[in-house]
Amino acid sequence: MDNTQNAFGFAHLWAAGDAISHSVAVILALMSVASWYLILAKAWDWYNMRRAARAVGAFWGARSVAEGLDRLREAGEDSPYAQLAAQANCCNNDCEAATGRLASRFDPAEQMERALRQQLSTTQAGMENGLTLLATTGATAPFVGLFGTVWGIYHALVAIGLSGQAALEKVAGPVGEALIMTAAGLAVALPAVFAYNAFTRANRVILADLDAFAHDLHAFFTVGKPFVANSAQIHPMRARAAAEVA
């Protein structure tokens, strides 16, 4: 059995490296840990979003708004669908009709539209948290690894020049060893890029679904079900329509 072992590898690269090469390796490790944490966290959030989306059918199948809200919350207390429905129901019951507020100057339908739009913006901001870090990791990690490779090759060639031994086996080992940094940079960047593209598309699909649900809620509370409001708060067009029916 041949007991000869290859002297080159990441351990040898770390032992022979200086502060800059060590910093490059640590930066790549931190970028990898952060990106994988975000990938797993975003994947869990996406799973919960899809689970919450399946409860929308149960909401419309409920006998009352309160029952529908309970069914949405069964899919998760932080369900964005439940939050949209709660905002719409709150405006339907004049939660923003307190005198002295600027919001009370809107008619009820506009109050609801404003509340739903703000809730959608808040949900979108939460869904996009962390995507910037994934994009940055995917774009910069290869260059960080390449910098480590260039730095390692430079020091390897300087050491070879000082030793006066320019044989192929003396050059190929250190140069090949320095290329480990480039491979590490690509290994960090590729999952981040794939995850960023996947989550960007998933967010776009979910936000379109939330926007459609918000429109349905607005139509239901403003057309399908009368507002709980006094006569001074009823939209003029709806008041005129009610008078014509009477």
C-alpha positions as CSV (number, residue, x, y, z in Angstrom):
1,M,0.0,0.0,0.0
2,D,1.4,3.4,-1.0
3,N,1.5,5.6,2.1
4,T,2.6,8.7,0.1
5,Q,0.0,11.5,0.6
6,N,-0.5,14.6,-1.5
7,A,0.9,17.6,0.4
8,F,-1.4,20.0,-1.3
9,G,-4.9,20.8,-0.4
10,F,-7.1,23.2,1.5
11,A,-5.3,22.5,4.8
12,H,-2.0,23.2,3.3
13,L,-3.3,26.3,1.6
14,W,-4.6,27.6,4.9
15,A,-1.4,26.7,6.7
16,A,0.7,28.4,4.1
17,G,-1.6,31.4,3.6
18,D,-1.3,34.9,5.1
19,A,-3.9,37.2,6.6
20,I,-5.4,38.2,3.2
21,S,-5.9,34.6,2.0
22,H,-7.3,33.7,5.4
23,S,-9.7,36.7,5.2
24,V,-10.9,35.7,1.8
25,A,-11.6,32.2,3.1
26,V,-13.5,33.5,6.1
27,I,-15.5,35.9,4.0
28,L,-16.6,33.1,1.6
29,A,-17.5,30.9,4.6
30,L,-19.7,33.7,6.1
31,M,-21.3,34.4,2.8
32,S,-22.1,30.7,2.4
33,V,-23.6,30.4,5.9
34,A,-25.7,33.5,5.4
35,S,-27.0,32.5,2.0
36,W,-27.9,29.0,3.1
37,Y,-29.7,30.4,6.1
38,L,-31.7,32.7,3.9
39,I,-32.4,29.9,1.4
40,L,-33.8,27.7,4.1
41,A,-35.8,30.5,5.8
42,K,-37.3,31.7,2.5
43,A,-38.2,28.1,1.5
44,W,-40.0,27.7,4.8
45,D,-41.8,31.1,4.3
46,W,-42.8,30.1,0.8
47,Y,-44.2,26.8,2.1
48,N,-46.3,28.7,4.7
49,M,-47.5,31.1,2.0
50,R,-48.7,28.3,-0.3
51,R,-50.4,26.6,2.7
52,A,-52.1,29.9,3.5
53,A,-53.2,30.4,-0.1
54,R,-55.0,27.0,0.0
55,A,-57.2,28.4,2.8
56,V,-58.7,31.1,0.6
57,G,-61.3,28.7,-0.7
58,A,-62.4,27.9,2.9
59,F,-62.7,31.6,3.5
60,W,-65.2,32.1,0.7
61,G,-67.0,28.9,1.8
62,A,-67.6,30.3,5.3
63,R,-71.0,31.4,6.5
64,S,-69.7,34.6,8.0
65,V,-66.7,36.9,7.8
66,A,-65.7,35.9,11.4
67,E,-65.8,32.2,10.4
68,G,-63.8,32.9,7.3
69,L,-61.1,34.8,9.2
70,D,-60.8,31.9,11.6
71,R,-60.3,29.5,8.7
72,L,-57.6,31.7,7.2
73,R,-55.9,31.9,10.6
74,E,-55.9,28.2,10.9
75,A,-53.2,28.2,8.1
76,G,-51.1,30.5,10.3
77,E,-51.6,33.5,12.5
78,D,-49.2,35.5,10.3
79,S,-51.0,34.5,7.1
80,P,-51.0,37.5,4.7
81,Y,-54.4,36.5,3.5
82,A,-55.7,36.6,7.0
83,Q,-54.1,40.0,7.5
84,L,-55.8,41.4,4.3
85,A,-59.2,40.0,5.3
86,A,-58.8,41.5,8.8
87,Q,-57.9,44.9,7.4
88,A,-60.9,44.8,5.1
89,N,-63.2,43.7,7.8
90,C,-61.8,46.4,10.2
91,C,-62.5,49.1,7.6
92,N,-66.0,47.7,7.0
93,N,-66.7,48.3,10.7
94,D,-65.4,51.8,10.6
95,C,-62.1,51.3,12.4
96,E,-60.8,54.4,10.7
97,A,-63.9,56.6,11.1
98,A,-62.7,58.3,14.3
99,T,-63.1,62.0,14.0
100,G,-60.0,64.2,13.8
101,R,-58.1,61.8,11.6
102,L,-57.2,62.5,8.0
103,A,-58.2,58.9,7.1
104,S,-61.8,59.7,8.2
105,R,-62.1,62.1,5.4
106,F,-62.1,59.3,2.9
107,D,-65.3,57.6,2.1
108,P,-65.5,53.9,3.4
109,A,-64.6,52.4,0.0
110,E,-61.5,54.5,-0.3
111,Q,-60.5,53.8,3.3
112,M,-60.6,50.1,2.6
113,E,-58.6,50.5,-0.6
114,R,-56.0,52.5,1.2
115,A,-55.8,49.9,4.0
116,L,-55.5,47.0,1.6
117,R,-52.8,48.8,-0.4
118,Q,-50.7,49.5,2.7
119,Q,-51.1,45.9,3.8
120,L,-49.9,44.6,0.4
121,S,-46.9,46.9,0.5
122,T,-46.0,45.7,4.0
123,T,-46.3,42.1,2.9
124,Q,-44.2,42.7,-0.2
125,A,-41.5,44.3,1.9
126,G,-41.4,41.3,4.2
127,M,-41.2,38.8,1.3
128,E,-38.3,40.7,-0.2
129,N,-36.2,40.7,2.9
130,G,-32.9,38.9,2.4
131,L,-33.1,38.8,-1.4
132,T,-30.6,41.6,-1.7
133,L,-28.1,39.6,0.2
134,L,-28.7,36.6,-2.0
135,A,-28.2,38.7,-5.1
136,T,-25.1,40.3,-3.7
137,T,-23.6,36.9,-2.7
138,G,-24.3,35.5,-6.2
139,A,-22.7,38.5,-7.9
140,T,-19.6,38.9,-5.7
141,A,-18.6,35.5,-4.4
142,P,-16.9,34.4,-7.7
143,F,-14.8,37.6,-7.7
144,V,-13.9,37.1,-4.0
145,G,-12.8,33.6,-4.8
146,L,-10.9,34.8,-7.9
147,F,-9.1,37.4,-5.8
148,G,-8.0,34.6,-3.4
149,T,-6.8,32.6,-6.3
150,V,-4.8,35.4,-7.8
151,W,-3.2,36.2,-4.4
152,G,-2.4,32.6,-3.9
153,I,-0.8,32.2,-7.3
154,Y,1.3,35.3,-6.8
155,H,2.7,34.0,-3.5
156,A,3.2,30.5,-5.0
157,L,5.2,31.9,-7.9
158,V,7.3,34.2,-5.7
159,A,8.1,31.2,-3.5
160,I,9.1,29.1,-6.5
161,G,11.2,31.9,-7.9
162,L,13.1,32.2,-4.6
163,S,13.7,28.5,-4.4
164,G,15.1,28.4,-7.9
165,Q,13.1,25.2,-8.7
166,A,10.9,25.7,-11.8
167,A,10.0,22.1,-12.5
168,L,6.4,21.3,-13.5
169,E,5.6,19.5,-10.3
170,K,6.9,22.5,-8.3
171,V,4.6,24.9,-10.2
172,A,1.5,22.8,-10.8
173,G,0.9,22.0,-7.1
174,P,0.8,25.5,-5.7
175,V,-1.1,26.9,-8.7
176,G,-3.7,24.2,-8.6
177,E,-4.0,24.7,-4.8
178,A,-4.7,28.4,-5.3
179,L,-7.5,27.5,-7.7
180,I,-9.4,26.1,-4.7
181,M,-10.5,29.7,-3.9
182,T,-12.1,30.1,-7.3
183,A,-14.0,26.8,-6.9
184,A,-15.1,27.9,-3.4
185,G,-16.4,31.2,-4.7
186,L,-18.4,29.4,-7.4
187,A,-19.8,27.0,-4.8
188,V,-21.0,29.9,-2.7
189,A,-22.4,31.9,-5.6
190,L,-24.4,29.2,-7.6
191,P,-26.9,28.3,-4.9
192,A,-27.4,32.0,-4.1
193,V,-28.2,32.8,-7.7
194,F,-30.5,29.9,-8.2
195,A,-32.3,30.7,-5.0
196,Y,-32.6,34.4,-5.8
197,N,-34.2,33.6,-9.2
198,A,-36.6,31.0,-7.7
199,F,-37.7,33.2,-4.8
200,T,-38.2,36.2,-7.1
201,R,-40.5,34.3,-9.3
202,A,-42.3,32.7,-6.3
203,N,-42.8,36.2,-4.8
204,R,-44.2,37.5,-8.0
205,V,-46.8,34.7,-8.2
206,I,-47.8,35.1,-4.5
207,L,-48.1,38.9,-4.8
208,A,-50.3,38.5,-7.8
209,D,-52.5,36.1,-5.9
210,L,-52.6,38.4,-2.9
211,D,-53.5,41.4,-5.1
212,A,-56.4,39.4,-6.7
213,F,-57.6,38.4,-3.2
214,A,-57.5,42.1,-2.1
215,H,-59.6,43.1,-5.1
216,D,-62.1,40.3,-4.2
217,L,-62.3,41.6,-0.6
218,H,-62.8,45.1,-1.8
219,A,-65.6,44.1,-4.1
220,F,-67.2,41.9,-1.5
221,F,-67.3,44.6,1.2
222,T,-68.2,47.5,-1.0
223,V,-70.6,45.8,-3.4
224,G,-71.5,42.3,-2.2
225,K,-72.1,43.4,1.4
226,P,-73.2,46.9,2.7
227,F,-70.9,48.9,4.9
228,V,-71.7,49.3,8.5
229,A,-71.7,53.1,8.4
230,N,-73.9,56.0,9.1
231,S,-75.6,58.0,6.4
232,A,-72.9,60.7,6.4
233,Q,-70.3,58.2,5.4
234,I,-72.1,56.4,2.6
235,H,-70.6,57.0,-0.8
236,P,-72.8,59.5,-2.8
237,M,-73.2,57.1,-5.7
238,R,-74.3,54.3,-3.4
239,A,-76.7,56.6,-1.6
240,R,-78.2,57.7,-4.9
241,A,-78.6,54.1,-6.0
242,A,-80.3,53.2,-2.7
243,A,-82.7,56.1,-3.1
244,E,-83.6,55.0,-6.7
245,V,-84.3,51.5,-5.5
246,A,-86.5,52.8,-2.7
